[in-house]
Amino acid sequence: MTEKQTWSQRFESALHPAIARFNASISFDIELIEYDITGSQAHAKMLAHTGIISHAEGEALFNGLEQVRQEYRQRQFQPGVDAEDVHFAVEKRLTEIVGDVGKKLHTARSRNDQVGTDTRLYLRDQIQQIRQQLRNFQTVLVDIAEKNVETLIPGYTHLQRAQPVSLAHHLLAYFHMAQRDWERLEDVYSRVNISPLGCGALAGTTFPIDRHYSANLLHFDHVYANSLDGVSDRDFVIEFLCAASIIMVHLSRLSEEIILWASEEFRFVTLKDSCATGSSIMPQKKNPDVPELVRGKTGRVFGHLQAMLVIMKGLPLAYNKDLQEDKEGIFDSVNTVKACLEAMTILLQEGLEFRHQRLATAVTEDFSNATDVADYLAARGVPFREAYNIVGKVVKTSIAAGKLLKDLQLQEWQQIHPAFASDIYEAITPRQVVAARNSYGGTGFEQVRQALVNARTQLSVK
Ligand code: ARG
């Protein structure tokens, strides 16, 4: 039997050890310990500020909590399963250190508003760290893009060669996804940063607390206006997991492309030894484990989002123990997103080499300039749909003849349509095909150069 718990005298016997283990969250919510201490310190200050406890008592609690923090950091304090959760663990250790005054800490609060406070303080920190990592990721994308404005790469729709694009343009697409992620997290942050502290168990408290005072100390922007909502709201968790899932979608799409590019079928990139692994049996292999793992890990973050939605959907107000289940998903998602962003940033920065020769050839070996032939005719007065049909026939006969468009004689072009002149050859070179797409947001070099300038400006916003 475990030691008797912290709850009231109403309980006569201790918990069954298996039930104690089942109930306990200390094995994972220990992650929150420093936030729990910080939150409790603010609560103690508020209690003293409002005269609910004396200033001396407030100070004793504050300093005692600081000692718990130091002991934890120095590994002198390592709570076990008996503590049930991190909140009880800290309070218990505090009381051992400061004596009976420690028992005053929990005046005018509940673990329900406490755990909500801790989780928000934790997520706030993590969101800022992830946003910084997104910035690093974006910076590397722009660094590579700047060197590759005029590197061409086949562009695809339906995974079929469509039109060639600037490699910089392709990479900047991911920059913009990450930019939205960065902005989205800022938005999520605004709803994470609301204080539930002082909502009590569910209904507020009989003590004359000052919720704004403790919220200010903890740098919360607002306080929850409704105590029932304050203790049971986990929208901010769902929103965070959603933002995390979208980041993973983006990383996973990039991963998939890198995996394809590294294959023998594409040969667009070489993976450097520092970021690739070998096979235990096939000596010739070099595997793209990093992007594969990122793609694979995406699943667990989606899973945590789904789990949280399901946890919430049937919960009556206010706190229910089901909410303890939010934490492992949050922690795992945070750790996964951070690990994946770090790995992908390193992979881009030093693990990937674009095969320029191969790319230059790749954009000349197909019909991805066919649209430009249609545009050529359309620019000379042929209605686009008609031009499209004409070029469709040209492609068909070229394929039959085993030729590419650039191999057709001027005579052959002119038989197809009299509007063709010798400048058709220049119009369908990959370089010109890309350069000509100078519409706003397009892959034309001028556009891409401007996009890079804009990207740098966006990056300068901290
Ligand atoms: N460990 C709990 C959790 O993570 C803390 C809140 C407990 N509240 C309660 N009324 N049992 O949710």
Residues whose N, C-alpha, C, O or C-beta is under 5 A from the ligand:
A	BS01	LIG	S25 D85 R111 N112 V115 L323 Q324
